[in-house]
Amino acid sequence: MKAVIDTNVLLVANEQHGDVSPDCVTECVKRLQAMQKSGVTVIDDGYRILNEYQNKTRLHPPKGVGDVFLKWLLRQSGTIHVEQVSLNETTQDTFVEFPDAALESLFDAPDRKFAAVAHAHPEKPEIWQAADCKWLDWWPKLKAKGVDVRFLCPDDACIFYRKKFPRKPEPRMPG
């Protein structure tokens, strides 16, 4: 198992996202713990992803499963559990490695690094997404460029999408 993990997975596992279902929390906890046992987390060598994790979680002392995962991940540098890719940032939060230049401008700037990292990696690992509903609009174009998004909480993502975009038809889920 190899993945690029969106920060919201850690936050949901920490129970820092009050609107998600208990099933979503359980799924994120399960995934992070499985990654610690036998997975490979893919990050950028400029530590953009790790810096975002650190800015949104708590390491001293860790309080939740997402915090514990980050603390573990920081100790894994140089091990089989972490792979790094280089990103070339042309302007802030704009990357040469982003899979679709037309889509990049529609993306939330802080989320671009996850798609760029997945696309830059030779194996194109999937991106784990918890409940950020905007990814429901983005995943088809990413998929067309070889980048898969795995929604760990598809029901929650759809509920948030309907609330955020009530006039838009609900997009389909991957798979």
PESULFEN-V824141 format. One record per residue. N is the residue number from 1. SS is DSSP state (~ for helix, > for strand, _ for the rest). OMEGA is omega in whole degrees, -180 to 180 (none if undefined). D_FIRST is the distance of its C-alpha to the first C-alpha in Angstrom with 2 decimals. Layout:
# PESULFEN-V824141
n->N ss->SS omega->OMEGA d_first->D_FIRST
n->N ss->SS omega->OMEGA d_first->D_FIRST
This chain:
# PESULFEN-V824141
n->1 ss->_ omega->-179 d_first->0.00
n->2 ss->> omega->-177 d_first->3.80
n->3 ss->> omega->165 d_first->6.78
n->4 ss->> omega->-172 d_first->10.49
n->5 ss->> omega->177 d_first->11.88
n->6 ss->_ omega->-179 d_first->15.45
n->7 ss->~ omega->-177 d_first->17.91
n->8 ss->~ omega->175 d_first->18.97
n->9 ss->~ omega->178 d_first->15.90
n->10 ss->~ omega->-178 d_first->17.22
n->11 ss->~ omega->177 d_first->20.73
n->12 ss->~ omega->179 d_first->20.23
n->13 ss->~ omega->177 d_first->18.66
n->14 ss->_ omega->-174 d_first->21.80
n->15 ss->_ omega->177 d_first->23.97
n->16 ss->_ omega->179 d_first->25.33
n->17 ss->_ omega->-170 d_first->25.32
n->18 ss->_ omega->-175 d_first->28.16
n->19 ss->_ omega->-179 d_first->28.09
n->20 ss->_ omega->-179 d_first->24.76
n->21 ss->_ omega->174 d_first->24.76
n->22 ss->~ omega->178 d_first->23.99
n->23 ss->~ omega->179 d_first->21.31
n->24 ss->~ omega->177 d_first->19.60
n->25 ss->~ omega->-179 d_first->19.86
n->26 ss->~ omega->-179 d_first->18.49
n->27 ss->~ omega->179 d_first->15.40
n->28 ss->~ omega->176 d_first->14.71
n->29 ss->~ omega->-179 d_first->15.48
n->30 ss->~ omega->-179 d_first->13.22
n->31 ss->~ omega->-180 d_first->10.12
n->32 ss->~ omega->179 d_first->11.24
n->33 ss->~ omega->177 d_first->12.07
n->34 ss->~ omega->179 d_first->8.83
n->35 ss->~ omega->179 d_first->7.33
n->36 ss->~ omega->-178 d_first->10.49
n->37 ss->~ omega->-171 d_first->10.22
n->38 ss->~ omega->-176 d_first->7.21
n->39 ss->_ omega->176 d_first->4.88
n->40 ss->> omega->177 d_first->6.29
n->41 ss->> omega->-179 d_first->8.63
n->42 ss->> omega->-179 d_first->10.66
n->43 ss->> omega->176 d_first->14.34
n->44 ss->> omega->-178 d_first->17.73
n->45 ss->_ omega->175 d_first->20.03
n->46 ss->_ omega->176 d_first->22.81
n->47 ss->_ omega->177 d_first->21.15
n->48 ss->~ omega->-179 d_first->21.86
n->49 ss->~ omega->180 d_first->18.72
n->50 ss->~ omega->178 d_first->19.33
n->51 ss->~ omega->178 d_first->22.99
n->52 ss->~ omega->177 d_first->22.44
n->53 ss->~ omega->-177 d_first->20.36
n->54 ss->~ omega->-180 d_first->23.25
n->55 ss->~ omega->-175 d_first->25.89
n->56 ss->~ omega->179 d_first->24.67
n->57 ss->_ omega->-177 d_first->23.70
n->58 ss->_ omega->-179 d_first->25.71
n->59 ss->> omega->-173 d_first->25.09
n->60 ss->_ omega->-13 d_first->28.53
n->61 ss->_ omega->176 d_first->28.31
n->62 ss->> omega->-177 d_first->24.90
n->63 ss->_ omega->-175 d_first->25.66
n->64 ss->_ omega->-178 d_first->22.52
n->65 ss->~ omega->177 d_first->18.89
n->66 ss->~ omega->177 d_first->18.05
n->67 ss->~ omega->179 d_first->20.60
n->68 ss->~ omega->178 d_first->19.25
n->69 ss->~ omega->180 d_first->15.72
n->70 ss->~ omega->179 d_first->17.51
n->71 ss->~ omega->177 d_first->19.71
n->72 ss->~ omega->-177 d_first->16.90
n->73 ss->~ omega->179 d_first->15.18
n->74 ss->~ omega->179 d_first->18.63
n->75 ss->_ omega->-174 d_first->18.98
n->76 ss->_ omega->-179 d_first->15.87
n->77 ss->_ omega->179 d_first->17.51
n->78 ss->_ omega->179 d_first->17.59
n->79 ss->_ omega->180 d_first->14.95
n->80 ss->_ omega->-176 d_first->11.72
n->81 ss->_ omega->-179 d_first->10.02
n->82 ss->> omega->171 d_first->11.51
n->83 ss->> omega->-179 d_first->12.20
n->84 ss->> omega->173 d_first->15.28
n->85 ss->> omega->177 d_first->16.98
n->86 ss->_ omega->173 d_first->20.67
n->87 ss->_ omega->176 d_first->22.18
n->88 ss->_ omega->-177 d_first->25.83
n->89 ss->> omega->-179 d_first->27.46
n->90 ss->> omega->169 d_first->30.68
n->91 ss->> omega->-176 d_first->31.87
n->92 ss->_ omega->178 d_first->30.38
n->93 ss->_ omega->174 d_first->27.06
n->94 ss->> omega->-170 d_first->27.59
n->95 ss->> omega->174 d_first->25.37
n->96 ss->_ omega->-174 d_first->25.97
n->97 ss->_ omega->179 d_first->22.27
n->98 ss->_ omega->-170 d_first->22.33
n->99 ss->_ omega->-175 d_first->21.65
n->100 ss->_ omega->-175 d_first->24.88
n->101 ss->~ omega->-180 d_first->27.98
n->102 ss->~ omega->-180 d_first->29.74
n->103 ss->~ omega->-174 d_first->26.97
n->104 ss->~ omega->-178 d_first->26.63
n->105 ss->_ omega->178 d_first->30.02
n->106 ss->_ omega->-177 d_first->29.11
n->107 ss->_ omega->168 d_first->26.01
n->108 ss->_ omega->-176 d_first->26.50
n->109 ss->~ omega->-179 d_first->26.84
n->110 ss->~ omega->-180 d_first->24.44
n->111 ss->~ omega->-175 d_first->21.61
n->112 ss->~ omega->-177 d_first->22.06
n->113 ss->~ omega->-179 d_first->20.12
n->114 ss->~ omega->178 d_first->16.77
n->115 ss->~ omega->179 d_first->17.52
n->116 ss->~ omega->179 d_first->18.96
n->117 ss->~ omega->180 d_first->16.03
n->118 ss->~ omega->-178 d_first->13.65
n->119 ss->~ omega->-179 d_first->16.52
n->120 ss->~ omega->-178 d_first->17.39
n->121 ss->_ omega->-177 d_first->14.15
n->122 ss->_ omega->-179 d_first->14.71
n->123 ss->_ omega->-180 d_first->11.45
n->124 ss->_ omega->180 d_first->12.04
n->125 ss->_ omega->180 d_first->8.70
n->126 ss->> omega->175 d_first->9.42
n->127 ss->> omega->176 d_first->11.53
n->128 ss->> omega->-179 d_first->11.40
n->129 ss->> omega->-180 d_first->15.06
n->130 ss->_ omega->-171 d_first->16.94
n->131 ss->_ omega->178 d_first->20.55
n->132 ss->_ omega->-170 d_first->21.87
n->133 ss->_ omega->-179 d_first->23.78
n->134 ss->_ omega->178 d_first->24.66
n->135 ss->~ omega->177 d_first->21.27
n->136 ss->~ omega->176 d_first->22.54
n->137 ss->~ omega->-172 d_first->25.07
n->138 ss->~ omega->-169 d_first->22.82
n->139 ss->~ omega->-178 d_first->19.81
n->140 ss->~ omega->179 d_first->21.90
n->141 ss->~ omega->175 d_first->23.05
n->142 ss->~ omega->179 d_first->19.66
n->143 ss->~ omega->179 d_first->18.41
n->144 ss->~ omega->179 d_first->21.52
n->145 ss->_ omega->176 d_first->20.46
n->146 ss->_ omega->-179 d_first->16.99
n->147 ss->_ omega->180 d_first->15.12
n->148 ss->_ omega->175 d_first->13.53
n->149 ss->> omega->176 d_first->13.94
n->150 ss->> omega->177 d_first->12.40
n->151 ss->> omega->-179 d_first->15.24
n->152 ss->_ omega->-178 d_first->14.33
n->153 ss->_ omega->-174 d_first->18.11
n->154 ss->~ omega->180 d_first->19.67
n->155 ss->~ omega->179 d_first->22.98
n->156 ss->~ omega->-180 d_first->23.43
n->157 ss->~ omega->179 d_first->22.70
n->158 ss->~ omega->177 d_first->25.31
n->159 ss->~ omega->180 d_first->27.80
n->160 ss->~ omega->179 d_first->27.62
n->161 ss->~ omega->-179 d_first->27.99
n->162 ss->~ omega->179 d_first->31.11
n->163 ss->~ omega->-176 d_first->32.58
n->164 ss->~ omega->-177 d_first->31.95
n->165 ss->_ omega->-173 d_first->32.98
n->166 ss->_ omega->-178 d_first->35.44
n->167 ss->_ omega->-179 d_first->37.15
n->168 ss->_ omega->173 d_first->34.14
n->169 ss->_ omega->-179 d_first->32.83
n->170 ss->_ omega->180 d_first->29.46
n->171 ss->_ omega->178 d_first->26.86
n->172 ss->_ omega->178 d_first->24.65
n->173 ss->_ omega->176 d_first->21.03
n->174 ss->_ omega->176 d_first->18.33
n->175 ss->_ omega->none d_first->17.74
